[in-house]
Structure formats: structure tokens, C-alpha cells
Amino acid sequence: MQYIALAITPGIVISLYIFYKDSYNREPVLNLVVSFILGALSIIPVFFIERKAGHSFIDGSVMGVALFSFIIVALTEEAMKFIVVRTYAWNLKSFDEPLDGIVYTVMVGMGFATVENIMYVLAYADYGRGFEIGLKRMFLSVPAHATFAVVMGYFMGKARLARKHKLKFQLAGLLTAVFFHGTYDFFLYLNQFSMLGKTWSAGLLSAGAITSFLISLVLSRKLFNTDSAISARIFRKKRKKKINPQSEEKK
């Protein structure tokens, strides 16, 4: 039970943080919960795809690790999250400002990451490393999923409310998330599966993953703050109109 609690904590905390930060026009809690659950369920097809196709790419070569990281893992996982956002959140009436793209995508991403985290922690618990892996993933892997979701969600928000170039924004969000996700995993899997893992230090390869995560973290914070500022302006404009509707009519 302690391992389950350890595994679900980061995803729940990040979800609550995003909900709290969306302070001007909060989304209905039910919609957020459904998004989280759908994200959690989306790991089912991903699990089978990665299990079936993954082993053929793990041949010890750098190219094999790259293909596995970017195509089998990053593209599959981010595409599944994208599908959930596009088919569910996209059609909600409450999706009415750019920041909502980030909020809903993060909920989907945290649902996915929470189930994935449970699987990892329980798997390593059998070898006496459940607590160690849970702590590492609490501060790296799960937050990394959140940053990928923020990046994708930023573009989903732009696409949802744009009058044109909707597909362009959606693809930009998906591919940017895949890039950061793939780069992060690439360095981790190099350490596990590549011959480089035997000649390069684990610390050096891990530093590559951490650097990728930090870059995506800085970018995601910038994008979130950008959309949050837009949300604040929309809120102030609506409040001003509500307080003094006659002045708005004269304009």
C-alpha cells in the first residue's frame, strides 16, 4: 500500500497544482476528473504496442535506442494523450480559453503518468527497489510528463480557439512533446540498452536526460505563464463588462 501511495502522489499533486493555478476561470471538476481517468486508461493500448514492437528495436545500437525512444515510446504515448484531448476535452463547452488546453492536457498526462508510475514502482518493489524508483520518478519522470503535457496543451489551446491553422498548431504540439519526451528517454535508454552504457558513465547519460527535462521545464513554465496572463486579461475584461455594462455598449 505504501508503494501505491508513493506512486500516485506526484501525479495527484501536480494535477492539484495546475487546478489551483488556473485561478481565473477554473474548469468543472468533473471534466478534469474524466480527463485524468481517460488518460489513465490510455496506457492500455500503449502497453501492448510498446510490448509488441519495442523489443525489435533494442539491439544495443544508438540508432536502435533512438528509434525505440522517439517512435515506440514517445510518439506512441504522446499520440495517445493527444487523441484523448482531441476527442474529449476539445469538444467541451468549458474549453473556452488558451489556458484550458494546458489544463486538460496536463490532466490527461497525469492520469497516464500515474498508472505508468504505479507499474514501475510495483515492478521494482519485487527487487527491493520500489521506494528508490518511486522517489526518482517523483522528481523526474512524472514532472517530465507534466512538462510534455504543458507544451502540447499550449498548442492545443491555440488550435482550439484559432480561426485558421488549427491542424498546424495541433501537429506542432504533438511533435514538440514527442521531441522532448524522446530526448529525455533517449539518454535514459542509452544507459540501459546501448553499448554506450558500458563505456560512458551512468551519471553522464543521466545528466543528458536531466538537461532535457530542465529545458522542457523552463519552456513549459514560460508557455503556462503566457496563457495564464491571457486568462487574467479575459477575466478582467469580463468583470469590467459585468460591473459596467453600459460603458461597453457605448463602445
Residue pairs with C-beta under 8 A, 6 or more apart in sequence:
3 121
3 122
3 125
3 130
3 131
3 134
4 118
4 121
4 122
6 121
6 130
6 131
6 134
6 135
6 138
7 114
7 117
7 118
7 120
7 121
7 122
7 134
7 137
8 114
8 117
8 118
9 138
10 113
10 114
10 117
10 137
10 138
10 139
10 142
10 143
11 110
11 111
11 113
11 114
11 117
11 142
12 110
12 114
14 106
14 110
14 142
14 143
14 146
15 32
15 36
15 106
15 107
15 110
18 102
18 103
18 106
18 107
18 146
19 26
19 27
19 29
19 32
19 103
21 224
21 228
22 99
22 103
22 228
22 231
24 228
24 231
24 232
24 234
24 235
25 96
25 97
25 99
25 231
25 234
25 235
27 94
27 100
27 103
27 104
28 94
31 89
31 92
31 94
31 104
32 103
32 104
32 107
34 88
35 84
35 85
35 88
35 89
35 104
35 107
35 108
35 111
36 107
36 108
36 110
36 111
36 114
37 111
38 84
38 88
38 108
38 111
39 81
39 84
39 107
39 108
39 109
39 110
39 111
39 112
40 111
40 112
40 114
40 115
41 111
42 80
42 81
42 83
42 84
42 108
42 111
42 112
43 80
43 112
43 115
43 116
45 80
46 76
46 77
46 80
46 112
49 72
49 76
50 72
50 73
50 76
53 72
54 68
54 72
54 73
57 64
57 65
57 67
57 68
57 71
57 72
58 64
58 65
58 68
58 193
60 193
60 194
60 195
61 194
61 195
62 190
62 194
62 196
64 193
64 194
65 186
65 189
65 190
65 193
65 194
66 182
66 186
68 189
68 193
69 182
69 183
69 185
69 186
69 189
70 178
70 179
70 182
70 185
70 186
73 181
73 182
73 185
74 177
74 178
74 179
74 181
74 182
74 185
75 178
75 182
77 112
77 181
78 148
78 152
78 174
78 177
78 178
78 181
79 174
79 178
80 112
81 105
81 108
81 109
81 112
81 149
81 152
81 177
82 152
82 156
82 170
82 173
82 174
82 177
84 108
85 101
85 104
85 105
85 108
85 152
85 153
85 156
86 156
86 170
89 95
89 100
89 104
89 105
89 108
89 156
90 156
90 160
92 104
94 100
95 101
95 104
95 160
96 161
97 157
97 161
97 227
97 230
97 231
97 234
98 154
98 157
98 158
98 160
98 161
98 227
98 230
98 231
99 157
99 224
99 227
99 228
99 230
99 231
100 157
100 160
101 153
101 154
101 155
101 156
101 157
101 158
101 159
101 160
101 227
102 149
102 150
102 153
102 154
102 156
102 157
102 223
102 224
102 227
103 153
104 153
104 156
105 149
105 150
105 152
105 153
105 156
106 146
106 149
106 150
106 153
108 149
109 145
109 146
109 148
109 149
109 152
110 142
110 145
110 146
110 149
112 145
113 141
113 142
113 145
113 146
114 142
116 141
116 145
117 134
117 137
117 141
117 142
120 133
120 137
120 141
121 130
121 133
121 134
121 137
122 130
124 130
124 132
124 133
125 131
140 209
140 210
140 213
143 213
143 217
144 181
144 184
144 213
144 216
145 181
146 220
147 180
147 213
147 216
147 217
147 219
147 220
148 177
148 180
148 181
148 216
149 177
150 220
150 221
150 223
150 224
151 173
151 176
151 177
151 180
151 216
151 219
151 220
151 223
152 173
152 174
152 176
152 177
153 173
154 173
154 223
154 224
154 226
154 227
155 169
155 170
155 172
155 173
155 174
155 176
156 169
156 170
156 173
157 227
158 169
159 165
159 166
159 167
159 168
159 169
159 170
159 173
160 166
162 169
180 212
180 215
180 216
180 219
183 212
184 209
184 212
184 213
184 216
185 209
186 208
186 209
187 205
187 206
187 207
187 208
187 209
187 212
188 205
188 206
188 209
190 196
190 197
190 200
190 205
190 208
191 197
191 200
191 202
191 205
191 206
196 205
197 205
240 248
241 248
